[in-house]
Amino acid sequence: MGVFRRLSDLLKSNVNDLIDRAEDPEKMVKQIIIDMQKELTKATQNYGKAKASERLAEKKYEDAKKVSLGWESKAKAALAAGDEALAKQALARKVKADEDVESYREMYESISNQTEAIGDQVEVLKAKLDEAKSRQAMLIARSQMADTKKQLAQAAGGFDGNSAMEKFDRMEEKIQRKEAEADAFNEIAGNNLDDPELEDSFAKIESDAKVDAELARLIAEMNGGEAAPAAEDAE
């Protein structure tokens, strides 16, 4: 029964405690399944051997009973033939056979009880293994979720919001400087295109032309409506 001592310890182990102590819970859970599967295989093999021993003991028991019945049948035949002495010899053999029957009966019942106990333990292990397999996916999913939450918490803890905003402020200031420089260059370029003296010269020419036109109109009115000759004709 030594094989079940380790099995018992394994089944009594708290899976959650094992996961808490494990560096890699997913591997630990999978290893538990593997270990339990190995124990089930060993237990099943031992159960098979026990059943074989049980069958052998049962056969010896049944054979011993047949021998006892055989000697009893021979004793009856001897008595029927009137040979009491021969009947006693047969009965003496029967008594010895009955002792063997009792011995094999006790052996068979002992082995049978042990075999039944091993079979029950095998069934318990099967049930525990099925339960462990059904919980395996859930435990692995919980482990992965815990890892994700931990990573997110670590990322959030290592993120400096103030530092990030300071970087944005510096970038905005840099862009504002570039925009101011661009506006300044545009203003300078526009001023170069506007020459005040040149503009004044064109304005004077336009003004003089208007004055000459008014002078010509007045002269024409004074001369009785005849327009004065144009400047070019006078030349």
C-alpha positions in Angstrom: 0.0 0.0 0.0 3.1 2.3 0.0 2.2 3.6 -3.4 -0.9 5.2 -2.0 1.0 7.1 0.7 2.4 9.5 -1.8 -1.0 9.5 -3.6 -2.7 10.5 -0.3 -0.2 13.3 0.3 -0.8 14.6 -3.3 -4.6 14.5 -2.9 -4.4 16.3 0.4 -2.2 19.1 -0.9 -3.8 22.5 -1.3 -3.5 23.3 -5.0 -3.9 27.0 -4.4 -1.0 27.0 -1.9 1.2 25.2 -4.4 0.3 27.8 -7.0 1.2 30.6 -4.6 4.6 29.2 -4.0 5.3 28.3 -7.6 7.4 30.6 -9.8 5.3 29.5 -12.8 1.8 28.5 -11.6 0.8 27.2 -15.1 3.6 24.8 -15.2 2.9 23.8 -11.6 -0.7 23.0 -12.4 0.3 20.9 -15.4 2.9 19.1 -13.4 0.3 18.2 -10.7 -1.9 16.7 -13.5 1.1 14.7 -14.8 1.9 13.4 -11.3 -1.6 12.4 -10.6 -1.8 10.6 -13.9 1.4 8.7 -13.1 -0.1 7.7 -9.7 -3.3 6.6 -11.3 -1.3 4.4 -13.8 0.7 2.8 -10.9 -2.5 2.3 -8.8 -4.3 0.8 -11.8 -1.3 -1.6 -12.4 -1.3 -2.6 -8.7 -5.1 -3.1 -8.8 -4.6 -5.4 -11.8 -2.0 -7.5 -9.9 -4.3 -7.6 -6.8 -7.2 -8.9 -9.0 -4.9 -11.6 -10.4 -4.0 -12.7 -6.9 -7.6 -12.7 -5.9 -8.6 -14.9 -8.8 -5.7 -17.3 -8.0 -6.8 -17.5 -4.3 -10.4 -18.0 -5.4 -9.4 -20.9 -7.7 -7.4 -22.6 -4.9 -10.4 -22.2 -2.6 -12.8 -23.7 -5.1 -10.3 -26.5 -5.9 -10.0 -27.3 -2.2 -13.8 -27.5 -1.8 -13.9 -29.9 -4.8 -11.3 -32.1 -3.2 -13.3 -32.2 0.0 -16.5 -33.0 -1.8 -14.7 -35.7 -3.7 -13.4 -37.5 -0.6 -16.9 -37.3 0.9 -18.4 -38.8 -2.2 -15.8 -41.7 -2.0 -16.6 -42.3 1.7 -20.3 -42.6 0.8 -19.4 -45.1 -1.9 -17.3 -47.1 0.5 -20.1 -47.2 3.0 -22.5 -48.2 0.3 -20.2 -51.1 -0.5 -20.1 -52.1 3.2 -16.4 -51.1 3.5 -16.4 -49.0 6.7 -12.6 -49.0 7.0 -12.2 -47.6 3.5 -14.9 -45.0 4.2 -12.9 -43.8 7.3 -9.8 -43.4 5.2 -11.7 -41.3 2.7 -13.2 -39.2 5.5 -9.7 -38.7 7.0 -8.6 -37.3 3.6 -11.8 -35.2 3.6 -10.9 -33.7 7.0 -7.5 -32.7 5.7 -9.1 -31.3 2.6 -11.6 -29.3 4.8 -8.6 -27.7 6.6 -7.2 -26.7 3.3 -10.6 -25.3 2.3 -10.7 -23.1 5.4 -7.1 -21.9 4.9 -7.8 -21.0 1.3 -11.1 -19.4 2.2 -9.4 -17.1 4.7 -6.6 -16.3 2.2 -9.2 -15.6 -0.6 -11.3 -13.3 1.6 -8.3 -11.4 2.9 -7.0 -10.8 -0.7 -10.5 -10.0 -1.9 -10.9 -7.3 0.8 -7.5 -5.8 0.0 -8.3 -5.8 -3.7 -11.6 -4.1 -3.1 -9.9 -1.4 -1.0 -7.3 -0.8 -3.8 -10.1 -0.6 -6.3 -11.9 2.0 -4.2 -8.7 4.1 -4.0 -8.3 3.9 -7.7 -11.8 5.2 -8.2 -11.0 8.0 -5.7 -7.9 8.9 -7.7 -9.8 8.9 -11.0 -12.4 11.3 -9.5 -9.7 13.6 -8.2 -7.9 13.5 -11.5 -11.1 14.4 -13.3 -11.7 17.2 -10.9 -8.1 18.5 -11.3 -8.4 18.4 -15.1 -11.7 20.4 -15.0 -10.1 23.0 -12.7 -6.9 23.2 -14.7 -8.2 25.5 -17.4 -9.8 27.7 -14.7 -6.7 28.0 -12.6 -4.5 28.7 -15.6 -6.9 31.4 -16.8 -6.9 33.0 -13.3 -3.1 32.8 -13.2 -2.8 34.6 -16.6 -5.4 37.2 -15.5 -3.4 37.8 -12.4 -0.2 38.3 -14.4 -2.0 40.7 -16.7 -3.3 42.8 -13.8 0.2 42.8 -12.2 1.8 44.0 -15.4 -0.8 46.7 -15.9 -0.3 47.8 -12.3 3.5 47.9 -12.7 3.1 49.8 -16.0 0.8 52.3 -14.3 3.1 52.7 -11.3 6.1 53.3 -13.6 4.3 55.9 -15.7 5.0 59.5 -14.6 2.1 61.6 -15.8 3.7 64.9 -14.8 6.8 64.2 -16.7 4.8 63.3 -19.8 2.8 66.6 -19.6 6.0 68.5 -19.2 7.3 67.0 -22.4 4.1 68.0 -24.2 4.5 71.6 -22.9 8.0 71.8 -24.1 7.0 70.5 -27.6 4.2 73.1 -27.7 6.6 75.9 -26.8 8.9 74.8 -29.5 6.1 74.7 -32.1 5.0 78.2 -30.9 8.5 79.5 -31.5 8.6 78.1 -35.0 5.2 79.6 -35.7 6.4 83.0 -34.5 9.6 82.8 -36.6 7.5 82.0 -39.7 5.2 85.0 -39.0 8.2 87.2 -38.6 9.8 86.1 -41.9 6.5 86.7 -43.7 6.2 90.2 -42.3 9.8 91.0 -43.3 9.2 89.7 -46.8 6.0 91.7 -47.1 7.7 95.0 -46.0 10.4 94.5 -48.7 7.8 94.5 -51.4 6.3 97.9 -50.2 8.6 100.9 -51.1 7.1 104.1 -49.7 8.9 106.5 -52.1 7.8 104.5 -55.1 4.2 104.5 -53.9 4.4 108.3 -53.3 5.7 108.9 -56.9 2.9 107.0 -58.5 0.4 108.8 -56.3 1.8 112.2 -57.3 1.5 111.3 -61.0 -2.1 110.2 -60.6 -2.9 113.4 -58.6 -1.2 115.7 -61.3 -3.2 114.0 -64.0 -6.4 114.8 -62.2 -5.4 118.4 -61.8 -4.5 118.7 -65.5 -7.9 117.3 -66.4 -9.7 119.8 -64.2 -7.6 122.7 -65.7 -8.5 121.6 -69.2 -12.2 121.5 -68.4 -12.2 125.0 -66.9 -10.3 126.5 -69.9 -12.8 124.9 -72.2 -15.7 126.4 -70.3 -14.2 129.9 -70.4 -13.5 129.6 -74.1 -17.1 129.0 -74.9 -17.1 125.2 -74.7 -14.1 124.4 -76.8 -11.7 122.1 -75.2 -8.2 123.1 -74.9 -5.7 121.2 -77.0 -4.2 118.2 -75.3 -0.7 118.5 -73.9 0.7 116.3 -76.7 -0.9 118.6 -79.5 0.5 121.7 -77.9 3.9 120.2 -78.2 
